[in-house]
Amino acid sequence: MGRGREGPKRFLEKFDGLLQSDGYAVYDSVGGPKMVHAACWSHARRKFIEAVKLHPGDAAAVRMVTRINALFAIDAEARMAKLDHAARHTLRSKKAPALLEEIKTAIAAAHAKALPASALAKASNYTLALWPKLTRFLQYPELELSNNLAENSMRPVALGRKNWIHIGSQQAGPKVAAIFSVVETCRRINIPVRDYLAAVLPGLVNTPIQRLSQLTPTAWALRNL
């Protein structure tokens, strides 16, 4: 219900998959023993963009944004070519390592010259501290460079929160989160939300709990599309 440590720690207690987040320290102490924690390049780039906005003439900050844009351009090329994860991994392995080395060297050089309290120094500190997590995409082909897809899917909650005061109590929060999770999953895998709900909701109350895994959007899509 808040941004404290206990919520994520409890929710992700046994999670052993890929977790991608910003640099919020809470996520450093969550998950199961096999969980892999990756960072988000969009958040790193945003720090340098903020430095550019504060000082448009800062050539070092501008170069960082340009270089990180070049990193995103690799994945954009993969999307344009409609590459699967394996083919994208090959493209990344070919083009990204040298660019990453260039980015890291340039950030270290910029950091050495920047004033400690400057936006550029803060952006450099943020990125260098997360470097191992920012480069995990080289090991995991399915990992995106950023978690924008997840953040964008949650944006309607933040935008509409004031309109939903009538929704009830704190106990209603997890129910709303579950509903949004289902809806956003449908959108993510390109199945009509209305069709899915019309097929699944009737009779749901009488469905044994053991069969619920067969009614997820992904399972339903595999059977019906």
C-alpha positions in Angstrom: 0.0 0.0 0.0 3.0 2.3 0.1 6.6 2.5 -1.1 8.1 0.8 1.9 10.2 -2.4 1.9 7.7 -4.8 3.3 5.3 -4.8 0.4 7.7 -5.8 -2.3 9.6 -8.1 0.0 6.4 -10.0 0.8 5.1 -10.0 -2.7 8.4 -11.1 -4.3 9.5 -13.4 -1.5 9.8 -16.6 -3.6 10.2 -14.9 -7.0 13.0 -16.5 -9.1 12.6 -14.8 -12.4 13.8 -11.5 -13.9 13.0 -8.4 -11.9 13.6 -5.1 -13.7 13.4 -1.9 -11.8 14.8 1.6 -11.3 17.5 2.2 -8.8 15.1 2.3 -5.8 17.1 0.5 -3.0 14.1 -1.5 -1.7 14.4 -3.9 -4.7 17.9 -4.9 -3.6 16.6 -7.0 -0.7 13.7 -8.9 -2.3 13.1 -12.1 -4.3 14.1 -15.7 -4.1 17.7 -17.0 -4.3 17.6 -17.4 -8.1 16.1 -14.0 -8.9 18.0 -11.9 -11.4 17.8 -8.1 -10.8 18.2 -5.9 -13.9 18.1 -2.1 -14.1 16.4 0.2 -16.6 18.2 2.2 -19.2 15.3 4.6 -19.6 15.8 5.7 -16.0 19.5 6.1 -16.5 19.0 8.2 -19.7 16.4 10.3 -17.9 19.0 11.4 -15.4 21.3 12.7 -18.2 18.3 14.3 -19.9 17.6 16.2 -16.7 21.3 17.3 -16.7 20.9 18.6 -20.3 17.7 20.5 -19.4 19.5 22.2 -16.5 22.6 23.0 -18.6 21.8 22.7 -22.4 25.4 23.6 -23.2 26.9 20.7 -21.2 28.6 18.7 -24.0 29.3 15.7 -21.7 25.7 15.3 -20.7 24.5 15.7 -24.3 27.0 13.0 -25.4 25.7 10.6 -22.8 22.1 11.0 -24.0 23.3 10.5 -27.6 25.2 7.4 -26.8 22.4 5.8 -24.8 20.0 6.6 -27.7 22.4 4.6 -29.9 22.0 1.7 -27.5 18.2 1.9 -27.8 18.6 2.1 -31.6 20.0 -1.4 -31.6 16.7 -2.8 -30.2 14.8 -0.5 -32.5 16.6 -2.1 -35.4 15.6 -5.5 -34.0 11.9 -4.5 -33.8 11.9 -3.1 -37.3 13.3 -6.4 -38.6 10.9 -8.3 -36.4 13.7 -10.4 -34.8 12.9 -13.0 -32.2 14.8 -13.0 -28.9 17.6 -15.2 -30.2 18.2 -13.1 -33.3 18.0 -9.9 -31.2 20.5 -11.4 -28.8 22.9 -12.0 -31.7 22.5 -8.4 -32.9 23.0 -7.1 -29.4 26.1 -9.2 -28.9 27.6 -7.8 -32.1 26.8 -4.1 -31.5 26.2 -3.4 -27.8 29.5 -4.4 -26.0 31.7 -1.8 -27.7 29.1 0.9 -27.3 28.6 0.0 -23.6 32.4 0.2 -23.0 32.3 3.6 -24.7 29.4 4.8 -22.5 31.0 3.6 -19.3 34.4 5.2 -20.1 32.7 8.5 -21.1 30.6 8.5 -17.9 33.6 7.9 -15.7 35.5 10.7 -17.5 32.5 13.1 -17.1 32.1 12.2 -13.5 35.7 12.9 -12.7 35.3 16.5 -14.0 31.7 17.2 -12.7 30.9 19.1 -9.5 29.8 16.6 -6.9 26.4 18.1 -6.4 25.7 18.7 -10.1 23.0 16.9 -12.1 25.7 15.3 -14.3 27.5 13.9 -11.3 24.3 12.5 -9.9 23.4 10.9 -13.2 26.9 9.4 -13.5 26.8 8.1 -9.9 23.3 6.5 -10.6 24.4 4.8 -13.8 27.8 3.6 -12.6 26.3 2.2 -9.4 23.8 0.2 -11.4 26.2 -0.9 -14.2 26.1 -4.6 -13.6 22.3 -4.6 -13.6 22.2 -2.3 -16.6 24.3 -4.8 -18.7 22.3 -7.9 -17.7 20.4 -7.7 -21.0 23.6 -9.1 -22.7 23.1 -12.3 -20.7 19.3 -12.6 -21.0 17.9 -12.2 -24.5 14.3 -11.8 -23.3 15.2 -8.8 -21.1 14.2 -5.4 -22.5 16.5 -2.4 -22.1 13.9 -0.6 -20.0 10.8 -1.3 -18.0 8.7 1.2 -19.9 6.2 -1.4 -21.0 5.4 -2.2 -17.3 5.4 1.5 -16.3 3.1 2.5 -19.1 0.7 -0.3 -18.2 0.4 1.1 -14.7 0.1 4.7 -15.8 -3.7 4.7 -15.9 -3.8 3.8 -12.2 -1.7 6.9 -11.4 -3.7 9.1 -13.7 -7.1 7.9 -12.6 -6.5 7.5 -8.9 -8.5 10.6 -7.9 -11.4 9.4 -10.0 -11.5 6.1 -8.1 -11.8 7.4 -4.5 -15.2 5.8 -4.5 -13.7 2.4 -5.0 -13.7 1.7 -1.3 -11.0 0.8 1.3 -7.4 -0.4 1.3 -8.7 -3.9 1.0 -10.0 -3.0 -2.4 -6.6 -2.1 -3.6 -5.3 -5.7 -4.3 -8.5 -6.5 -6.1 -8.2 -3.5 -8.4 -4.5 -4.4 -9.0 -5.5 -8.0 -10.0 -8.1 -6.7 -12.4 -5.6 -4.3 -14.0 -3.1 -7.1 -14.2 -5.5 -9.2 -16.2 -6.5 -6.4 -18.5 -3.0 -5.3 -19.2 -1.9 -8.9 -19.9 -4.7 -9.1 -22.5 -3.4 -5.9 -24.1 0.2 -7.1 -24.0 -0.6 -10.4 -25.8 -3.0 -8.7 -28.2 -6.3 -10.5 -27.3 -9.6 -8.6 -27.1 -10.3 -7.8 -23.4 -14.1 -7.9 -23.9 -13.9 -11.3 -25.6 -11.7 -12.8 -22.9 -13.9 -11.6 -20.1 -17.1 -12.7 -21.8 -15.6 -16.2 -22.2 -14.2 -16.5 -18.7 -16.4 -14.7 -16.3 -19.7 -16.6 -16.8 -19.4 -19.7 -14.5 -16.2 -18.5 -12.8 -17.7 -18.7 -9.4 -18.2 -22.4 -9.9 -14.8 -23.1 -11.2 -12.5 -25.2 -9.0 -9.4 -23.3 -7.8 -7.2 -26.0 -9.3 -8.5 -24.9 -12.8 -7.8 -21.2 -12.4 -4.4 -21.5 -14.1 -6.3 -22.6 -17.3 -8.2 -19.4 -17.3 -5.4 -16.8 -17.4 -5.3 -14.7 -20.5 -2.2 -16.5 -21.8 -3.7 -20.0 -21.3 -7.1 -18.9 -22.8 -5.3 -17.4 -25.9 -3.4 -20.6 -26.5 -6.6 -22.5 -26.6 -8.8 -20.1 -28.5 -6.6 -18.1 -30.9 
